Amino acid sequence: MGLFDALFGRTKLSPGKTDALFALSTAALDIETRLDSAYGGKAAIVLRAVDNSAYDAISKDLHDLLNLGGRDFRASVSMHQDNMGFQWIILEGPDLEDAINGLHMTADLIKQAGFADSLLAAMFRFGDWYLIYSYRRATFYPFVPTGRSSRQESREFRIRQTLANALPMEKDPERWYPLWDPPI
């Protein structure tokens, strides 16, 4: 940030940090055994809305890139725009490793296309709860919705405590932003 940005109160968003996403690979065993939760077969990247034609180009590149994996990569890709205007890139497939790698490749593709500041979060489904990764803070946090606008905070704290040694967890619960009605 330059002098004029500081004087006029402008802030620059930090680009999304993608590498900490791989920590989920090592935490998968803890999630499965200690939390008795299996990967739900769906994961997504959430993006701030930008020009849809740019997402169309990214979507085509993404399909081409992920289809190169052939039989080794068993996930399908779809796009969804929610009622708040956020764009979701959804990967659906049985393997958590495929989801992690696919979302990492997707985030890198988005960054290369010049939209790094539009990366908001990655979301993984585990049964009836979700694990959310904040690209800005490079931390994870749990989300356990119990209805359209309610959540089970006590269970979220237990999940956080269980995964604290395995993942970079967000310590400030005020930053555990809910993503209501996710399309995954």
N, C-alpha and C positions, 0 to 999 in steps of 0.2 A: 504494500500500500504506500502510495506517495504522499508528499506533504499536502497537496491540494485535496486528496481524498480524505486525509485526517481532518483538515480544516473544515471541509464541507460535510463531514459526517457520512461519507460514502464508505461502504465496506465491500470488500470483494469476498465472494464465497470461496471457500477452499474447495479444490477439486476432490472428487470422491476417492477414497482410499480403498483399493480392492484387495490387496494381498492378505489382510487379516481374515478374509473370508475362508481361507484354507484351514484355519484353526478348527473349523467345524468338522473337518475330517477326523481329527484326533478326538474330538468330543463326542463323536457319534456313539461310541461304545458306552460312555456314561449316560447318554440320553436313553439308549436302549435298555441298559441294565438298571441303573440307579433311579431313572424316572419312569421305567416301564412304558416307554413311548417309542413307537416305530415311525420312521419317515412315512409321511402320508402320500408320497408320489407326486407332490406338486410344490413348485417353488416359483418365485417371481422377482423381477426387478421393478421397482416403482420409480417413475420418472416425472419430473415437473413437466407440465405441458409446454410444448414448443410447436412450431410449424409441423403439421401432420405430414407434409410431403417429405420432410427430412426423416421422419420415422418410417415412412414407406421405403425409402432407400436403405435405411438401417435394417428394416425387417427383411428385405430381399437379401442383403449381405449376410445377415444372421442365418437365414434359412440355408443359404449356400454353404456357409462356414460349418454349421452344425451337421449338415448332410454329408460333409466330407468324412465324418466319423464312421459312417456306414453302420455295420452291425455292432461295432464297439461302443457306439453312442446310442443309447436307447431312450431318447426323449423327443417329444414333439414340441414344437414352438407355436405359440399363438399370441396375438396382441389383443388388448382390451383397454378401452378408455372408460373410466368410471364416471359417476355422476358429478364428481368434483373436478373433472377435467384432467386427472392424473392418468398417465399412460402406464400400462402394465405389460411387461413382456413375460409370458408365462411358459415355464418348462414343465412338461408332464411326462413322467416316466418312473419306473420302479426303483432306480438306484440313486441314493443320495450323492455319491461321488460324481455321477453324471450331472446332477443338478448343480453342484458346487462348481465343477469345471465349466459347464455351460453358462452359468451366470457370470463367472469370471471372464470368459471369452466375450460375452455380451457386453459387460461393463467396459472392457478394453476397447471393443469396437465403438462403443458410444463415445468414449474418451478420444479415440482417434478421429472420430467424425466432428470433434469440436464441441461436444455437448457434456463435458465432464461435470459442469456445474448443475446439470439437470438430474444427475444421479442422486436419489434420495435414500432408498432403502432396498434391501433384499429381504425376502420373506420366505420362510420354510414352514411347511405344515407338518406337525407331529400329532396325529390323532385329533384331539379337540383343542389343541393349543398351537401357538405359532412361535417361532424364534425369528426375531427381526434383527437385521444387521444395518446399522446406520453408516452409510458411506462417509459422511462428514466427520464422524467421531471415531470411526474404525472400532466400534464396540457393538456387542449384541445385547438384546434384552428380550424377555419373554412377554407374550401377550396371550391372555386367557379370556376371550370374550364369553359372556354368559347370556348375551342378548344383543339387541340392536345398539344399545348404548350403555351397557354395563359390563364390568369385567371382574374377575376373581383375583383381587390384588394379593390376598394372602398366599394363594397358590403361585402367583408370579414371583413373590419373594422367595418361596421355597425352591422354585426352579432356578432362580438366580443364585441362591446359596449353593445348590447342588453343582452348578456349572462354573462357579467362580474360579476354581483352580484349572479348569480345562479351556475356558474361553476368555477373551477380553470382554468382560461384562460391564455395561454402563452402571456406574455406581449411583448416579443421581436419578431416582425414580421420576422426578419431574420431566426427565427427558425420555421417558418410556411412552412415546406417542402411540396412541391406538390407531390401528388401521382398520376401521369398521367395514364390515361386509366385503372382505377381500374376495376376489374372483378365483381364489385357489382353495 
